[in-house]
Amino acid sequence: MRSARPACAIRLSSSLACLALWGCGADVTSGSTSASVSASASATSAAEVSSSASTERSASPSQRRADLELTPDAFLARGPATLVLGTLGDDRADRDMRAQAEVLRSALPGATVIDDASIDVAGGVAAWPKNPILFGGAHVNRVVAALAPVLPLSADETRIEIGGARIDAPGSRIVAIVPARAADPAHPGHPTLLLYAGLGTPGITEINGGMRHGGEPILIGDSFGRLRTGVWSAAPDGGLRAALGEPARRDTWRRSSRDVAGVAMTIAFPSGLEATPDDERVVDAVGRGLASSAKRLALTAPPPLTVYVYPNREAKKALTGDGGDGHAMVIGRTLHVRRADAAPGGGLERLVAHEGTHVFAAEAWGGTGSALMGEGLAVWVSGAYQGKPLSEWAKTLTPRPPIASLLPLRAFRARPEAETYPLGGLLVTAAVARVGLENVRDHLYSAGAEDWAAACVRAGTSAEQLDHDLAAMK
């Protein structure tokens, strides 16, 4: 986490068209918790995508080159996006898909959300919505499955194949523009689309965590972040060919595993550094942080985690691209942290509790519907923000706007992080006191801006009551 920005936040960049949740990190110094995941709304719409009829016609050479070079940034600048959610998974996968979509929709002006069953691939380009973004590989998204015979890549629960490479390490994911394809006698055509897919089911939970993207047509990530980038070119047969760059540096690690309070954790130190007597204190601090998070969330079977410990921010940035104190890679069940105060109750323990919460909650509770609740839960679990207990924030934090006004991603990121993070922690505190942890988990955590009022009713309260409870906290 960087001291300049809080952990796990979604950052709205004016140019980076990344749709992401929070890869996150809580600052253990005097700074904030830091965001390692970026999300960005496309700026003002430039022009509507071509009509279905013109898309079916053969593209000119210049248009074809433009399609091959298109990036996610440029794609989202074409107009409002349509988020196409896979529905081939189970109910849990569907909920996770929809929760993430609600966050992203609140960041993309004019975006709409539809299910994969809404597109009849056999109907050709005319059957497609404008600017489609497909979520999930062929194992969860029926549109991706239907396109499999003509796609220049493949992605499912166990592997991604593109450009002659097979990627099957846990936490692997791909963000890629797939250029439009004209119809032929054997297959219908499809428009240019943006694909987000990762291993596992549904494989898209916080898929952009810790992975800056938007400027390359093809980006492959793993549990450390950006792994390989690529570009498209025309193949001799008229299809597409992916040319991938060299993989990013990946080091070897000294690993040790242990079970702490039901949490199966693996701690990894760079193998190039000799073991030190302090390593055991670091392992103990990590164990305490994870155990406290699992206990606070009332988890009976927390998922296993791997925690990579770096000697300093520079070493962490060299491997992950994130030079902050720490961040979580939810899709790979990994935390990346730098060494910090390993004493009981110290910075490292708080950092791991905060970051571990993002992984634990995503696995046990599902996706969150807002950054306010996602970050608020992590702050609530750790009990502090910027080293200041939530009880102290309750005495000093003002103003406290209506909760619903901070649920859209743009609104959340528009305010200072030193306001929204502790405010989120206080909201979770008030909600747990009012309706209990189970109702927060089952109804409020996954609620987006459009569903907040109804979710409060399902949880046994009202939006007005929670606004009142939050305002009354002293």
C-alpha positions as CSV (number, residue, x, y, z in Angstrom):
1,M,0.0,0.0,0.0
2,R,1.1,3.4,-0.7
3,S,1.1,6.1,1.9
4,A,-0.5,8.4,-0.6
5,R,-3.6,6.3,-1.3
6,P,-5.6,3.9,0.8
7,A,-5.8,0.2,0.5
8,C,-7.9,-1.9,-1.7
9,A,-9.6,1.1,-3.2
10,I,-10.8,1.5,-6.7
11,R,-9.1,4.3,-8.4
12,L,-10.9,6.1,-11.2
13,S,-8.3,7.3,-13.6
14,S,-9.1,9.7,-16.4
15,S,-7.4,7.5,-19.0
16,L,-7.1,4.0,-17.7
17,A,-10.3,2.1,-18.7
18,C,-9.8,-0.6,-16.2
19,L,-12.8,-2.1,-14.5
20,A,-11.6,-3.4,-11.2
21,L,-12.3,-3.9,-7.6
22,W,-9.6,-3.5,-5.0
23,G,-6.4,-5.4,-4.8
24,C,-5.6,-3.4,-1.8
25,G,-3.4,-2.8,1.1
26,A,-3.6,-1.1,4.4
27,D,-0.9,1.4,5.3
28,V,1.1,0.4,8.3
29,T,2.9,3.7,8.5
30,S,1.3,7.1,9.1
31,G,-0.3,7.0,5.7
32,S,-3.5,5.5,4.6
33,T,-4.5,2.1,3.3
34,S,-3.5,1.9,-0.3
35,A,-5.3,0.9,-3.4
36,S,-3.6,-1.4,-5.7
37,V,-6.5,-2.0,-8.0
38,S,-7.5,0.5,-10.5
39,A,-10.8,1.0,-12.1
40,S,-11.7,3.7,-14.5
41,A,-14.7,5.0,-16.1
42,S,-14.4,5.9,-19.7
43,A,-14.4,9.6,-20.2
44,T,-17.0,11.4,-22.3
45,S,-18.3,9.1,-25.0
46,A,-16.6,9.7,-28.3
47,A,-18.8,8.1,-30.9
48,E,-21.3,5.3,-31.1
49,V,-20.0,2.0,-32.3
50,S,-20.8,1.2,-36.0
51,S,-24.2,0.0,-36.8
52,S,-24.8,-3.7,-37.0
53,A,-25.1,-3.6,-40.8
54,S,-21.9,-1.8,-41.3
55,T,-20.1,-4.1,-38.9
56,E,-21.1,-7.1,-41.1
57,R,-19.5,-5.6,-44.1
58,S,-15.8,-6.2,-44.8
59,A,-13.7,-3.6,-43.0
60,S,-11.2,-1.4,-44.9
61,P,-7.5,-2.1,-44.4
62,S,-7.2,1.0,-42.2
63,Q,-10.2,0.0,-40.1
64,R,-8.8,-3.5,-39.7
65,R,-5.5,-2.0,-38.4
66,A,-7.4,0.2,-36.0
67,D,-9.4,-2.9,-34.7
68,L,-6.2,-4.9,-34.2
69,E,-4.6,-2.0,-32.2
70,L,-7.7,-1.2,-30.1
71,T,-7.1,-1.1,-26.4
72,P,-9.5,-1.3,-23.5
73,D,-9.1,2.4,-22.9
74,A,-10.1,3.2,-26.5
75,F,-12.9,0.6,-26.5
76,L,-14.6,2.2,-23.5
77,A,-14.2,5.7,-25.1
78,R,-16.5,4.5,-27.9
79,G,-19.7,4.8,-25.9
80,P,-21.6,3.2,-23.0
81,A,-20.6,-0.3,-22.3
82,T,-22.8,-3.4,-22.0
83,L,-21.7,-5.8,-19.3
84,V,-22.5,-9.4,-20.3
85,L,-22.6,-11.7,-17.3
86,G,-22.1,-15.4,-17.5
87,T,-24.8,-17.5,-16.0
88,L,-23.5,-21.1,-16.5
89,G,-22.1,-21.3,-13.0
90,D,-24.0,-22.0,-9.8
91,D,-26.0,-19.5,-7.8
92,R,-22.9,-18.3,-5.9
93,A,-21.1,-17.6,-9.1
94,D,-24.1,-15.7,-10.5
95,R,-24.2,-13.6,-7.3
96,D,-20.5,-12.8,-7.5
97,M,-20.8,-11.8,-11.2
98,R,-23.7,-9.5,-10.4
99,A,-22.1,-7.9,-7.4
100,Q,-19.0,-7.0,-9.4
101,A,-21.1,-5.8,-12.3
102,E,-23.0,-3.4,-9.9
103,V,-19.7,-1.8,-8.8
104,L,-18.5,-1.4,-12.3
105,R,-21.8,-0.1,-13.6
106,S,-21.6,2.7,-11.1
107,A,-18.2,3.7,-12.5
108,L,-19.1,3.6,-16.2
109,P,-21.6,6.3,-17.3
110,G,-24.5,4.8,-19.2
111,A,-23.4,1.2,-18.7
112,T,-26.0,-1.5,-18.7
113,V,-25.9,-5.1,-17.4
114,I,-27.4,-8.1,-19.2
115,D,-27.2,-11.9,-18.9
116,D,-25.4,-14.0,-21.5
117,A,-28.7,-15.6,-22.5
118,S,-29.7,-12.2,-23.9
119,I,-27.3,-12.6,-26.9
120,D,-28.1,-15.0,-29.7
121,V,-24.6,-15.6,-31.1
122,A,-26.1,-17.4,-34.1
123,G,-27.9,-14.2,-35.1
124,G,-24.6,-12.5,-36.0
125,V,-23.5,-9.0,-35.2
126,A,-27.1,-7.7,-35.4
127,A,-27.9,-9.7,-32.3
128,W,-25.3,-8.0,-30.1
129,P,-25.5,-4.9,-27.9
130,K,-23.1,-2.1,-28.3
131,N,-19.6,-2.2,-26.7
132,P,-20.0,-5.7,-25.1
133,I,-17.8,-6.6,-22.2
134,L,-17.9,-10.4,-21.6
135,F,-17.3,-11.6,-18.0
136,G,-16.1,-15.1,-17.5
137,G,-14.6,-17.9,-19.6
138,A,-16.4,-20.6,-21.5
139,H,-17.2,-22.5,-18.4
140,V,-19.4,-19.8,-17.0
141,N,-20.3,-17.6,-20.0
142,R,-22.5,-19.1,-22.7
143,V,-21.6,-16.4,-25.2
144,V,-17.9,-17.2,-24.8
145,A,-18.7,-20.9,-25.1
146,A,-20.7,-20.3,-28.3
147,L,-17.9,-18.2,-29.8
148,A,-15.2,-20.9,-29.0
149,P,-14.9,-22.2,-32.5
150,V,-13.9,-18.7,-33.9
151,L,-12.2,-17.0,-30.9
152,P,-8.4,-16.5,-31.2
153,L,-8.0,-17.6,-27.6
154,S,-9.6,-19.9,-25.1
155,A,-10.3,-19.5,-21.4
156,D,-12.0,-21.9,-19.0
157,E,-11.9,-23.0,-15.4
158,T,-8.4,-24.6,-15.7
159,R,-6.4,-22.8,-18.3
160,I,-6.0,-19.9,-20.7
161,E,-4.5,-20.5,-24.2
162,I,-3.4,-17.8,-26.5
163,G,-0.6,-17.2,-28.9
164,G,0.8,-20.7,-28.4
165,A,1.0,-20.2,-24.6
166,R,-0.9,-22.2,-22.0
167,I,-1.4,-20.5,-18.7
168,D,-2.7,-22.6,-15.9
169,A,-1.2,-21.3,-12.6
170,P,-3.7,-20.4,-9.9
171,G,-4.7,-16.8,-10.0
172,S,-4.2,-16.5,-13.8
173,R,-6.5,-14.2,-15.7
174,I,-6.7,-12.4,-19.1
175,V,-8.1,-9.0,-20.1
176,A,-8.2,-8.8,-23.9
177,I,-9.8,-7.0,-26.7
178,V,-11.1,-9.4,-29.3
179,P,-11.4,-7.6,-32.7
180,A,-14.6,-8.0,-34.8
181,R,-15.0,-10.9,-37.0
182,A,-17.0,-10.9,-40.2
183,A,-19.4,-13.8,-40.9
184,D,-18.4,-16.6,-43.1
185,P,-20.5,-19.6,-44.5
186,A,-19.7,-21.7,-41.4
187,H,-19.9,-19.1,-38.6
188,P,-21.8,-15.9,-37.8
189,G,-19.8,-12.7,-37.2
190,H,-19.3,-10.9,-33.9
191,P,-18.4,-7.3,-33.1
192,T,-15.3,-6.1,-31.3
193,L,-15.6,-7.1,-27.6
194,L,-13.7,-6.9,-24.4
195,L,-13.1,-10.1,-22.4
196,Y,-12.4,-10.6,-18.7
197,A,-11.8,-14.2,-17.8
198,G,-9.8,-16.0,-15.1
199,L,-9.3,-19.5,-13.8
200,G,-11.7,-21.0,-11.3
201,T,-15.4,-20.3,-10.9
202,P,-16.6,-17.7,-11.7
203,G,-13.0,-16.5,-12.3
204,I,-13.8,-12.8,-12.3
205,T,-14.0,-11.9,-8.6
206,E,-11.8,-8.7,-8.3
207,I,-10.2,-9.9,-11.5
208,N,-8.2,-6.7,-12.0
209,G,-6.8,-6.6,-8.5
210,G,-3.2,-5.4,-8.4
211,M,-3.0,-5.3,-12.2
212,R,-2.8,-2.0,-14.0
213,H,-4.3,-2.4,-17.4
214,G,-6.1,-0.6,-20.2
215,G,-3.2,0.3,-22.5
216,E,-2.6,-3.0,-24.2
217,P,-4.9,-5.1,-26.4
218,I,-3.9,-8.2,-24.5
219,L,-2.9,-8.5,-20.9
220,I,-2.3,-11.7,-18.9
221,G,-2.0,-11.6,-15.1
222,D,-1.1,-14.0,-12.3
223,S,-1.0,-13.9,-8.5
224,F,1.8,-11.3,-8.7
225,G,0.2,-9.0,-11.2
226,R,1.0,-8.2,-14.8
227,L,2.6,-11.3,-16.4
228,R,2.6,-10.8,-20.2
229,T,1.2,-8.3,-22.7
230,G,0.4,-8.9,-26.3
231,V,-0.9,-7.5,-29.6
232,W,-3.0,-8.9,-32.4
233,S,-2.0,-9.3,-36.0
234,A,-3.7,-10.7,-39.1
235,A,-3.0,-14.4,-39.8
236,P,-2.4,-15.6,-43.3
237,D,-5.8,-17.4,-43.3
238,G,-7.5,-14.1,-42.5
239,G,-7.9,-14.9,-38.8
240,L,-6.1,-13.4,-35.8
241,R,-2.7,-14.2,-34.3
242,A,-1.6,-13.1,-30.9
243,A,2.1,-12.1,-30.4
244,L,3.0,-12.2,-26.7
245,G,5.9,-10.4,-25.1
246,E,8.3,-12.0,-22.7
247,P,6.9,-13.0,-19.2
248,A,7.6,-10.6,-16.4
249,R,10.2,-11.5,-13.8
250,R,9.2,-14.1,-11.3
251,D,11.6,-15.1,-8.4
252,T,11.9,-18.2,-6.3
253,W,10.8,-18.3,-2.7
254,R,11.5,-20.1,0.6
255,R,8.2,-21.4,1.8
256,S,6.9,-22.7,5.1
257,S,3.4,-23.8,5.9
258,R,1.4,-23.9,9.1
259,D,-2.1,-23.9,10.5
260,V,-3.0,-21.1,12.8
261,A,-6.5,-21.1,14.3
262,G,-7.9,-23.1,11.4
263,V,-6.2,-20.9,8.8
264,A,-3.9,-22.9,6.5
265,M,-1.2,-20.4,5.5
266,T,2.0,-20.5,3.5
267,I,4.6,-17.8,4.2
268,A,7.1,-17.1,1.5
269,F,10.4,-15.2,1.8
270,P,12.7,-14.4,-1.2
271,S,15.0,-17.4,-1.6
272,G,17.8,-15.0,-2.4
273,L,17.8,-13.6,1.1
274,E,19.2,-15.6,4.0
275,A,16.8,-16.6,6.8
276,T,17.0,-14.3,9.8
277,P,15.9,-14.8,13.5
278,D,13.3,-12.2,12.8
279,D,11.6,-14.4,10.2
280,E,9.8,-16.4,12.9
281,R,8.4,-13.2,14.4
282,V,7.1,-12.2,11.0
283,V,5.4,-15.6,10.6
284,D,3.8,-15.2,14.0
285,A,2.5,-11.7,13.1
286,V,1.1,-12.9,9.8
287,G,-0.6,-15.8,11.6
288,R,-2.1,-13.5,14.2
289,G,-3.4,-11.2,11.5
290,L,-5.1,-13.9,9.6
291,A,-6.5,-15.6,12.7
292,S,-8.0,-12.3,13.9
293,S,-9.6,-11.7,10.5
294,A,-11.1,-15.2,10.4
295,K,-12.4,-14.9,13.9
296,R,-13.9,-11.4,13.3
297,L,-15.7,-12.7,10.3
298,A,-16.9,-15.8,12.2
299,L,-15.5,-18.2,9.6
300,T,-15.5,-21.8,10.4
301,A,-13.4,-22.9,7.4
302,P,-11.3,-20.0,6.1
303,P,-9.6,-20.7,2.7
304,P,-5.9,-21.3,2.6
305,L,-3.7,-18.3,1.8
306,T,-0.2,-17.6,0.6
307,V,1.6,-14.5,2.0
308,Y,4.6,-13.2,0.2
309,V,6.9,-11.1,2.5
310,Y,9.2,-8.6,0.8
311,P,12.2,-6.9,2.5
312,N,11.1,-3.4,1.4
313,R,8.8,-1.5,-1.0
314,E,11.3,-1.5,-3.8
315,A,11.6,-5.3,-3.9
316,K,7.8,-5.6,-3.8
317,K,7.3,-3.1,-6.6
318,A,9.9,-4.9,-8.8
319,L,7.9,-8.1,-8.7
320,T,4.3,-6.9,-8.4
321,G,4.3,-3.4,-9.9
322,D,2.9,-2.2,-6.6
323,G,5.3,-0.4,-4.3
324,G,2.9,0.0,-1.4
325,D,3.1,-1.6,2.0
326,G,0.8,-4.4,1.0
327,H,-2.1,-5.6,-1.2
328,A,-4.3,-8.6,-1.8
329,M,-4.7,-10.6,-4.9
330,V,-8.1,-12.1,-4.3
331,I,-8.3,-14.2,-7.4
332,G,-5.1,-16.0,-6.5
333,R,-5.7,-16.1,-2.7
334,T,-2.4,-14.3,-2.1
335,L,-1.2,-11.3,0.0
336,H,1.9,-9.3,-0.8
337,V,3.3,-7.4,2.1
338,R,6.6,-5.7,3.1
339,R,8.2,-6.3,6.5
340,A,6.9,-4.1,9.2
341,D,6.6,-4.0,13.0
342,A,6.0,-7.7,13.8
343,A,5.2,-7.1,17.5
344,P,1.7,-8.2,18.8
345,G,-0.8,-5.6,17.7
346,G,1.8,-4.0,15.4
347,G,1.7,-2.7,11.9
348,L,2.2,-6.1,10.2
349,E,-0.5,-7.8,12.1
350,R,-3.0,-5.0,11.3
351,L,-2.0,-5.0,7.7
352,V,-2.4,-8.7,7.3
353,A,-5.8,-8.6,9.1
354,H,-7.0,-5.9,6.7
355,E,-5.7,-7.5,3.5
356,G,-6.7,-11.0,4.6
357,T,-10.3,-9.8,5.1
358,H,-10.6,-9.1,1.4
359,V,-9.6,-12.6,0.4
360,F,-11.6,-14.3,3.2
361,A,-14.7,-12.2,2.5
362,A,-14.6,-12.8,-1.3
363,E,-14.2,-16.6,-0.7
364,A,-16.7,-17.0,2.1
365,W,-19.2,-14.2,1.5
366,G,-18.9,-13.6,-2.2
367,G,-18.4,-10.3,-4.1
368,T,-19.1,-7.0,-2.6
369,G,-21.5,-4.6,-4.2
370,S,-19.6,-1.4,-3.3
371,A,-16.2,-0.2,-2.4
372,L,-17.7,1.4,0.7
373,M,-18.8,-1.9,2.2
374,G,-15.7,-3.8,0.9
375,E,-13.2,-1.3,2.4
376,G,-15.4,-0.7,5.4
377,L,-15.4,-4.4,6.3
378,A,-11.6,-4.6,6.2
379,V,-11.3,-1.5,8.4
380,W,-13.9,-2.9,10.8
381,V,-12.0,-6.2,11.0
382,S,-8.6,-4.5,11.7
383,G,-10.3,-2.0,14.1
384,A,-8.3,1.0,12.9
385,Y,-7.4,3.2,10.0
386,Q,-4.0,4.9,9.7
387,G,-3.2,3.5,13.1
388,K,-6.1,5.3,14.7
389,P,-8.8,3.2,16.3
390,L,-12.3,3.4,14.9
391,S,-13.6,4.6,18.3
392,E,-11.4,7.7,17.8
393,W,-12.6,8.2,14.3
394,A,-16.2,8.1,15.6
395,K,-15.4,11.2,17.7
396,T,-13.8,13.2,14.9
397,L,-15.1,12.1,11.5
398,T,-17.4,14.6,9.8
399,P,-19.4,15.1,7.7
400,R,-21.3,11.8,7.4
401,P,-23.3,12.0,4.2
402,P,-26.2,9.5,3.5
403,I,-24.8,6.0,2.9
404,A,-26.5,5.7,-0.5
405,S,-24.7,8.7,-1.8
406,L,-21.3,7.0,-1.3
407,L,-22.2,3.6,-2.8
408,P,-21.6,4.5,-6.5
409,L,-17.9,4.0,-7.2
410,R,-17.4,7.5,-8.7
411,A,-18.8,9.1,-5.6
412,F,-16.7,6.9,-3.3
413,R,-13.5,7.8,-5.1
414,A,-14.4,11.5,-5.4
415,R,-14.0,12.0,-1.6
416,P,-10.8,11.8,0.4
417,E,-9.8,8.2,1.3
418,A,-9.1,9.4,4.8
419,E,-12.8,10.0,5.0
420,T,-14.4,7.1,3.1
421,Y,-12.3,4.3,4.6
422,P,-13.0,5.0,8.3
423,L,-16.6,6.0,7.4
424,G,-17.0,2.6,5.8
425,G,-15.6,1.0,9.0
426,L,-18.1,3.0,11.1
427,L,-20.9,2.0,8.8
428,V,-20.1,-1.7,9.2
429,T,-19.8,-1.2,13.0
430,A,-23.3,0.4,13.0
431,A,-24.8,-2.2,10.7
432,V,-23.4,-5.1,12.8
433,A,-24.9,-3.5,15.9
434,R,-28.2,-3.0,14.3
435,V,-28.8,-6.2,12.3
436,G,-26.0,-8.6,13.2
437,L,-23.1,-9.9,11.2
438,E,-25.1,-12.6,9.4
439,N,-27.5,-10.0,7.9
440,V,-24.6,-7.8,6.9
441,R,-23.0,-10.8,5.2
442,D,-26.2,-12.0,3.5
443,H,-27.8,-8.7,2.4
444,L,-25.7,-5.5,2.9
445,Y,-22.3,-6.6,1.8
446,S,-23.3,-7.5,-1.8
447,A,-25.8,-4.6,-2.2
448,G,-25.0,-2.0,-4.8
449,A,-26.2,1.6,-5.1
450,E,-29.5,0.6,-6.8
451,D,-30.3,-2.2,-4.4
452,W,-29.2,-0.6,-1.1
453,A,-32.7,0.4,0.2
454,A,-34.2,-3.0,-0.6
455,A,-31.2,-4.8,0.9
456,C,-31.6,-2.8,4.1
457,V,-35.2,-4.0,4.4
458,R,-34.2,-7.6,3.7
459,A,-31.6,-7.2,6.5
460,G,-34.3,-6.1,8.9
461,T,-33.8,-2.4,9.0
462,S,-34.0,0.6,6.6
463,A,-31.6,2.9,4.8
464,E,-32.8,5.8,6.9
465,Q,-32.2,3.9,10.2
466,L,-28.6,3.0,9.2
467,D,-28.0,6.7,8.2
468,H,-29.3,7.7,11.6
469,D,-27.2,5.1,13.4
470,L,-24.0,6.2,11.5
471,A,-24.7,9.9,12.2
472,A,-25.2,9.2,15.9
473,M,-21.9,7.4,16.5
474,K,-19.7,9.3,18.9
